[in-house]
Amino acid sequence: MQLTRSVKHDPKQRLDEIIVKLRELNFRITPQRVAILRIFLNSQDHPSVEQVYAQVKADFPSTSLATVYKTVNLLKEVGEILEISFAGGGNRYDGIKPYPHPHLICTTCNKIMDSEIGLVDQIANELEQTSGYRIVSHQIEFFGTCPACQKK
C-alpha cells in the first residue's frame, strides 16, 4: 500500500499534462481554468479558494468566485490538487503535491509547509494490517510555530 506518489514539479509540463487529461475527460479548457491551474501549480503557499480568486480576478475581472470553486472541485475530483481541511473551516489546496503527505502548519501566521516523512507509508501499512481497513487516503498535520514567527 502506497498512498504517496511522485509528481514532477515542472509546472509547465504538469499544466500541459493536466490540460490533456481534462480534454480527454471532455472538460472545457477556458482561460480562467488555465489561470487557476497555473496558480496552484506555482504556489508553495497552499492557497485558499479566496486567495486564488483574488489572483485570477486581477487578470480576468469577470471571473466569479463560483467559477473558482467549480474548478477547484473539478481538480480535486480528477486528483490534481489536494484539499487540506481545517476543523475551524477554511480549506487550503496543494497543487504541487496532490497526494497525501504531512503538512507543517504555523499556528501564528497560518503558513503551511510540505513535509516528507518516510514513516507515513509504514504507519498506513501497519494500520491496514492490524485494522482490516483498506486505507485510501490520510491527512496528517503538525501544528507549531514556524522559524520566522519564532524570531518575532
C-alpha positions as CSV (number, residue, x, y, z in Angstrom):
1,M,0.0,0.0,0.0
2,Q,1.5,3.3,-1.0
3,L,-0.6,6.5,-0.9
4,T,2.2,8.9,-1.8
5,R,3.4,9.3,-5.4
6,S,6.0,11.2,-7.1
7,V,4.8,14.2,-9.0
8,K,7.1,16.1,-11.4
9,H,7.4,19.7,-10.3
10,D,7.9,21.2,-13.7
11,P,4.8,23.5,-13.6
12,K,4.7,23.9,-17.4
13,Q,4.9,20.2,-18.1
14,R,2.3,19.4,-15.4
15,L,0.0,22.1,-16.8
16,D,0.2,20.6,-20.2
17,E,-0.4,17.1,-18.8
18,I,-3.5,18.2,-16.8
19,I,-4.9,20.1,-19.8
20,V,-4.6,16.9,-21.9
21,K,-6.2,14.9,-19.1
22,L,-9.1,17.4,-18.8
23,R,-9.7,17.3,-22.5
24,E,-9.7,13.5,-22.5
25,L,-12.4,13.7,-19.8
26,N,-14.4,16.1,-22.0
27,F,-13.9,19.2,-19.8
28,R,-13.6,22.6,-21.4
29,I,-10.3,24.4,-21.2
30,T,-11.1,28.1,-20.5
31,P,-8.5,30.8,-20.0
32,Q,-9.8,31.2,-16.4
33,R,-9.3,27.4,-15.7
34,V,-5.8,27.6,-17.1
35,A,-5.1,30.7,-14.9
36,I,-6.5,28.8,-11.8
37,L,-4.4,25.8,-12.6
38,R,-1.2,27.9,-13.0
39,I,-1.7,29.5,-9.6
40,F,-2.0,26.0,-7.9
41,L,1.0,24.6,-9.8
42,N,3.2,27.6,-9.0
43,S,2.2,28.2,-5.3
44,Q,4.2,26.9,-2.4
45,D,1.7,28.6,-0.1
46,H,-1.2,26.2,-0.3
47,P,-3.7,28.9,-1.2
48,S,-7.4,29.1,-0.3
49,V,-10.1,29.5,-2.9
50,E,-10.4,33.1,-1.9
51,Q,-6.7,33.7,-2.5
52,V,-6.8,32.1,-5.9
53,Y,-9.9,34.1,-6.8
54,A,-8.2,37.4,-5.9
55,Q,-5.2,36.5,-8.2
56,V,-7.4,35.3,-11.1
57,K,-9.7,38.3,-10.8
58,A,-6.7,40.6,-11.5
59,D,-6.3,39.1,-15.0
60,F,-9.9,38.1,-15.6
61,P,-12.2,40.7,-13.8
62,S,-15.4,39.0,-14.9
63,T,-14.4,35.7,-13.2
64,S,-16.8,34.7,-10.4
65,L,-16.0,33.0,-7.1
66,A,-18.3,30.2,-8.2
67,T,-16.0,29.6,-11.3
68,V,-13.1,29.2,-9.0
69,Y,-15.0,26.8,-6.7
70,K,-16.2,24.7,-9.6
71,T,-12.6,24.5,-11.0
72,V,-11.3,23.5,-7.6
73,N,-13.9,20.8,-7.2
74,L,-13.0,19.5,-10.7
75,L,-9.3,19.5,-10.0
76,K,-9.9,17.6,-6.7
77,E,-12.2,15.1,-8.5
78,V,-9.5,14.3,-11.1
79,G,-6.8,14.1,-8.4
80,E,-4.7,17.2,-9.5
81,I,-5.0,19.2,-6.2
82,L,-5.1,18.1,-2.6
83,E,-7.6,19.7,-0.2
84,I,-6.2,20.5,3.3
85,S,-9.2,20.8,5.6
86,F,-9.2,22.6,8.9
87,A,-11.5,21.9,11.8
88,G,-12.3,25.7,12.1
89,G,-13.2,25.9,8.4
90,G,-11.3,27.4,5.6
91,N,-9.7,24.8,3.3
92,R,-6.4,25.3,1.6
93,Y,-5.1,23.5,-1.5
94,D,-1.9,21.8,-2.7
95,G,-1.3,21.7,-6.4
96,I,2.3,20.8,-6.3
97,K,1.9,17.6,-4.3
98,P,-1.7,16.5,-4.9
99,Y,-1.3,13.3,-2.9
100,P,-1.5,12.6,0.8
101,H,1.6,13.8,2.7
102,P,2.2,15.5,6.0
103,H,2.0,19.3,6.4
104,L,3.5,21.6,9.0
105,I,1.2,24.4,9.9
106,C,2.2,27.6,11.8
107,T,-0.4,28.4,14.4
108,T,0.8,32.1,14.4
109,C,0.8,33.0,10.7
110,N,-1.0,30.0,9.2
111,K,1.8,29.2,6.8
112,I,1.7,25.7,5.5
113,M,4.8,23.8,4.6
114,D,5.1,20.4,2.9
115,S,6.9,17.6,4.7
116,E,8.1,14.2,3.5
117,I,8.4,11.6,6.2
118,G,9.2,8.1,5.1
119,L,7.3,6.6,8.1
120,V,3.9,7.7,6.9
121,D,3.6,4.8,4.4
122,Q,4.8,2.4,7.1
123,I,2.2,3.6,9.5
124,A,-0.5,3.3,6.9
125,N,0.6,-0.2,6.0
126,E,0.6,-1.2,9.7
127,L,-2.8,0.3,10.2
128,E,-4.2,-1.7,7.3
129,Q,-2.7,-4.9,8.5
130,T,-3.9,-4.5,12.1
131,S,-7.3,-3.0,11.5
132,G,-8.5,-4.7,8.3
133,Y,-9.2,-1.3,6.8
134,R,-8.2,-0.5,3.2
135,I,-6.8,3.0,3.6
136,V,-7.3,5.2,0.5
137,S,-6.2,8.5,1.9
138,H,-4.9,10.2,5.0
139,Q,-4.3,13.7,6.4
140,I,-1.5,14.4,8.8
141,E,-0.8,17.8,10.1
142,F,1.7,19.0,12.6
143,F,1.0,22.3,14.3
144,G,3.6,24.6,15.7
145,T,5.4,27.9,15.2
146,C,7.4,28.4,12.0
147,P,11.0,29.7,12.2
148,A,10.0,33.2,11.0
149,C,7.4,33.6,13.7
150,Q,9.8,32.3,16.4
151,K,12.2,35.1,15.6
152,K,9.5,37.8,16.1
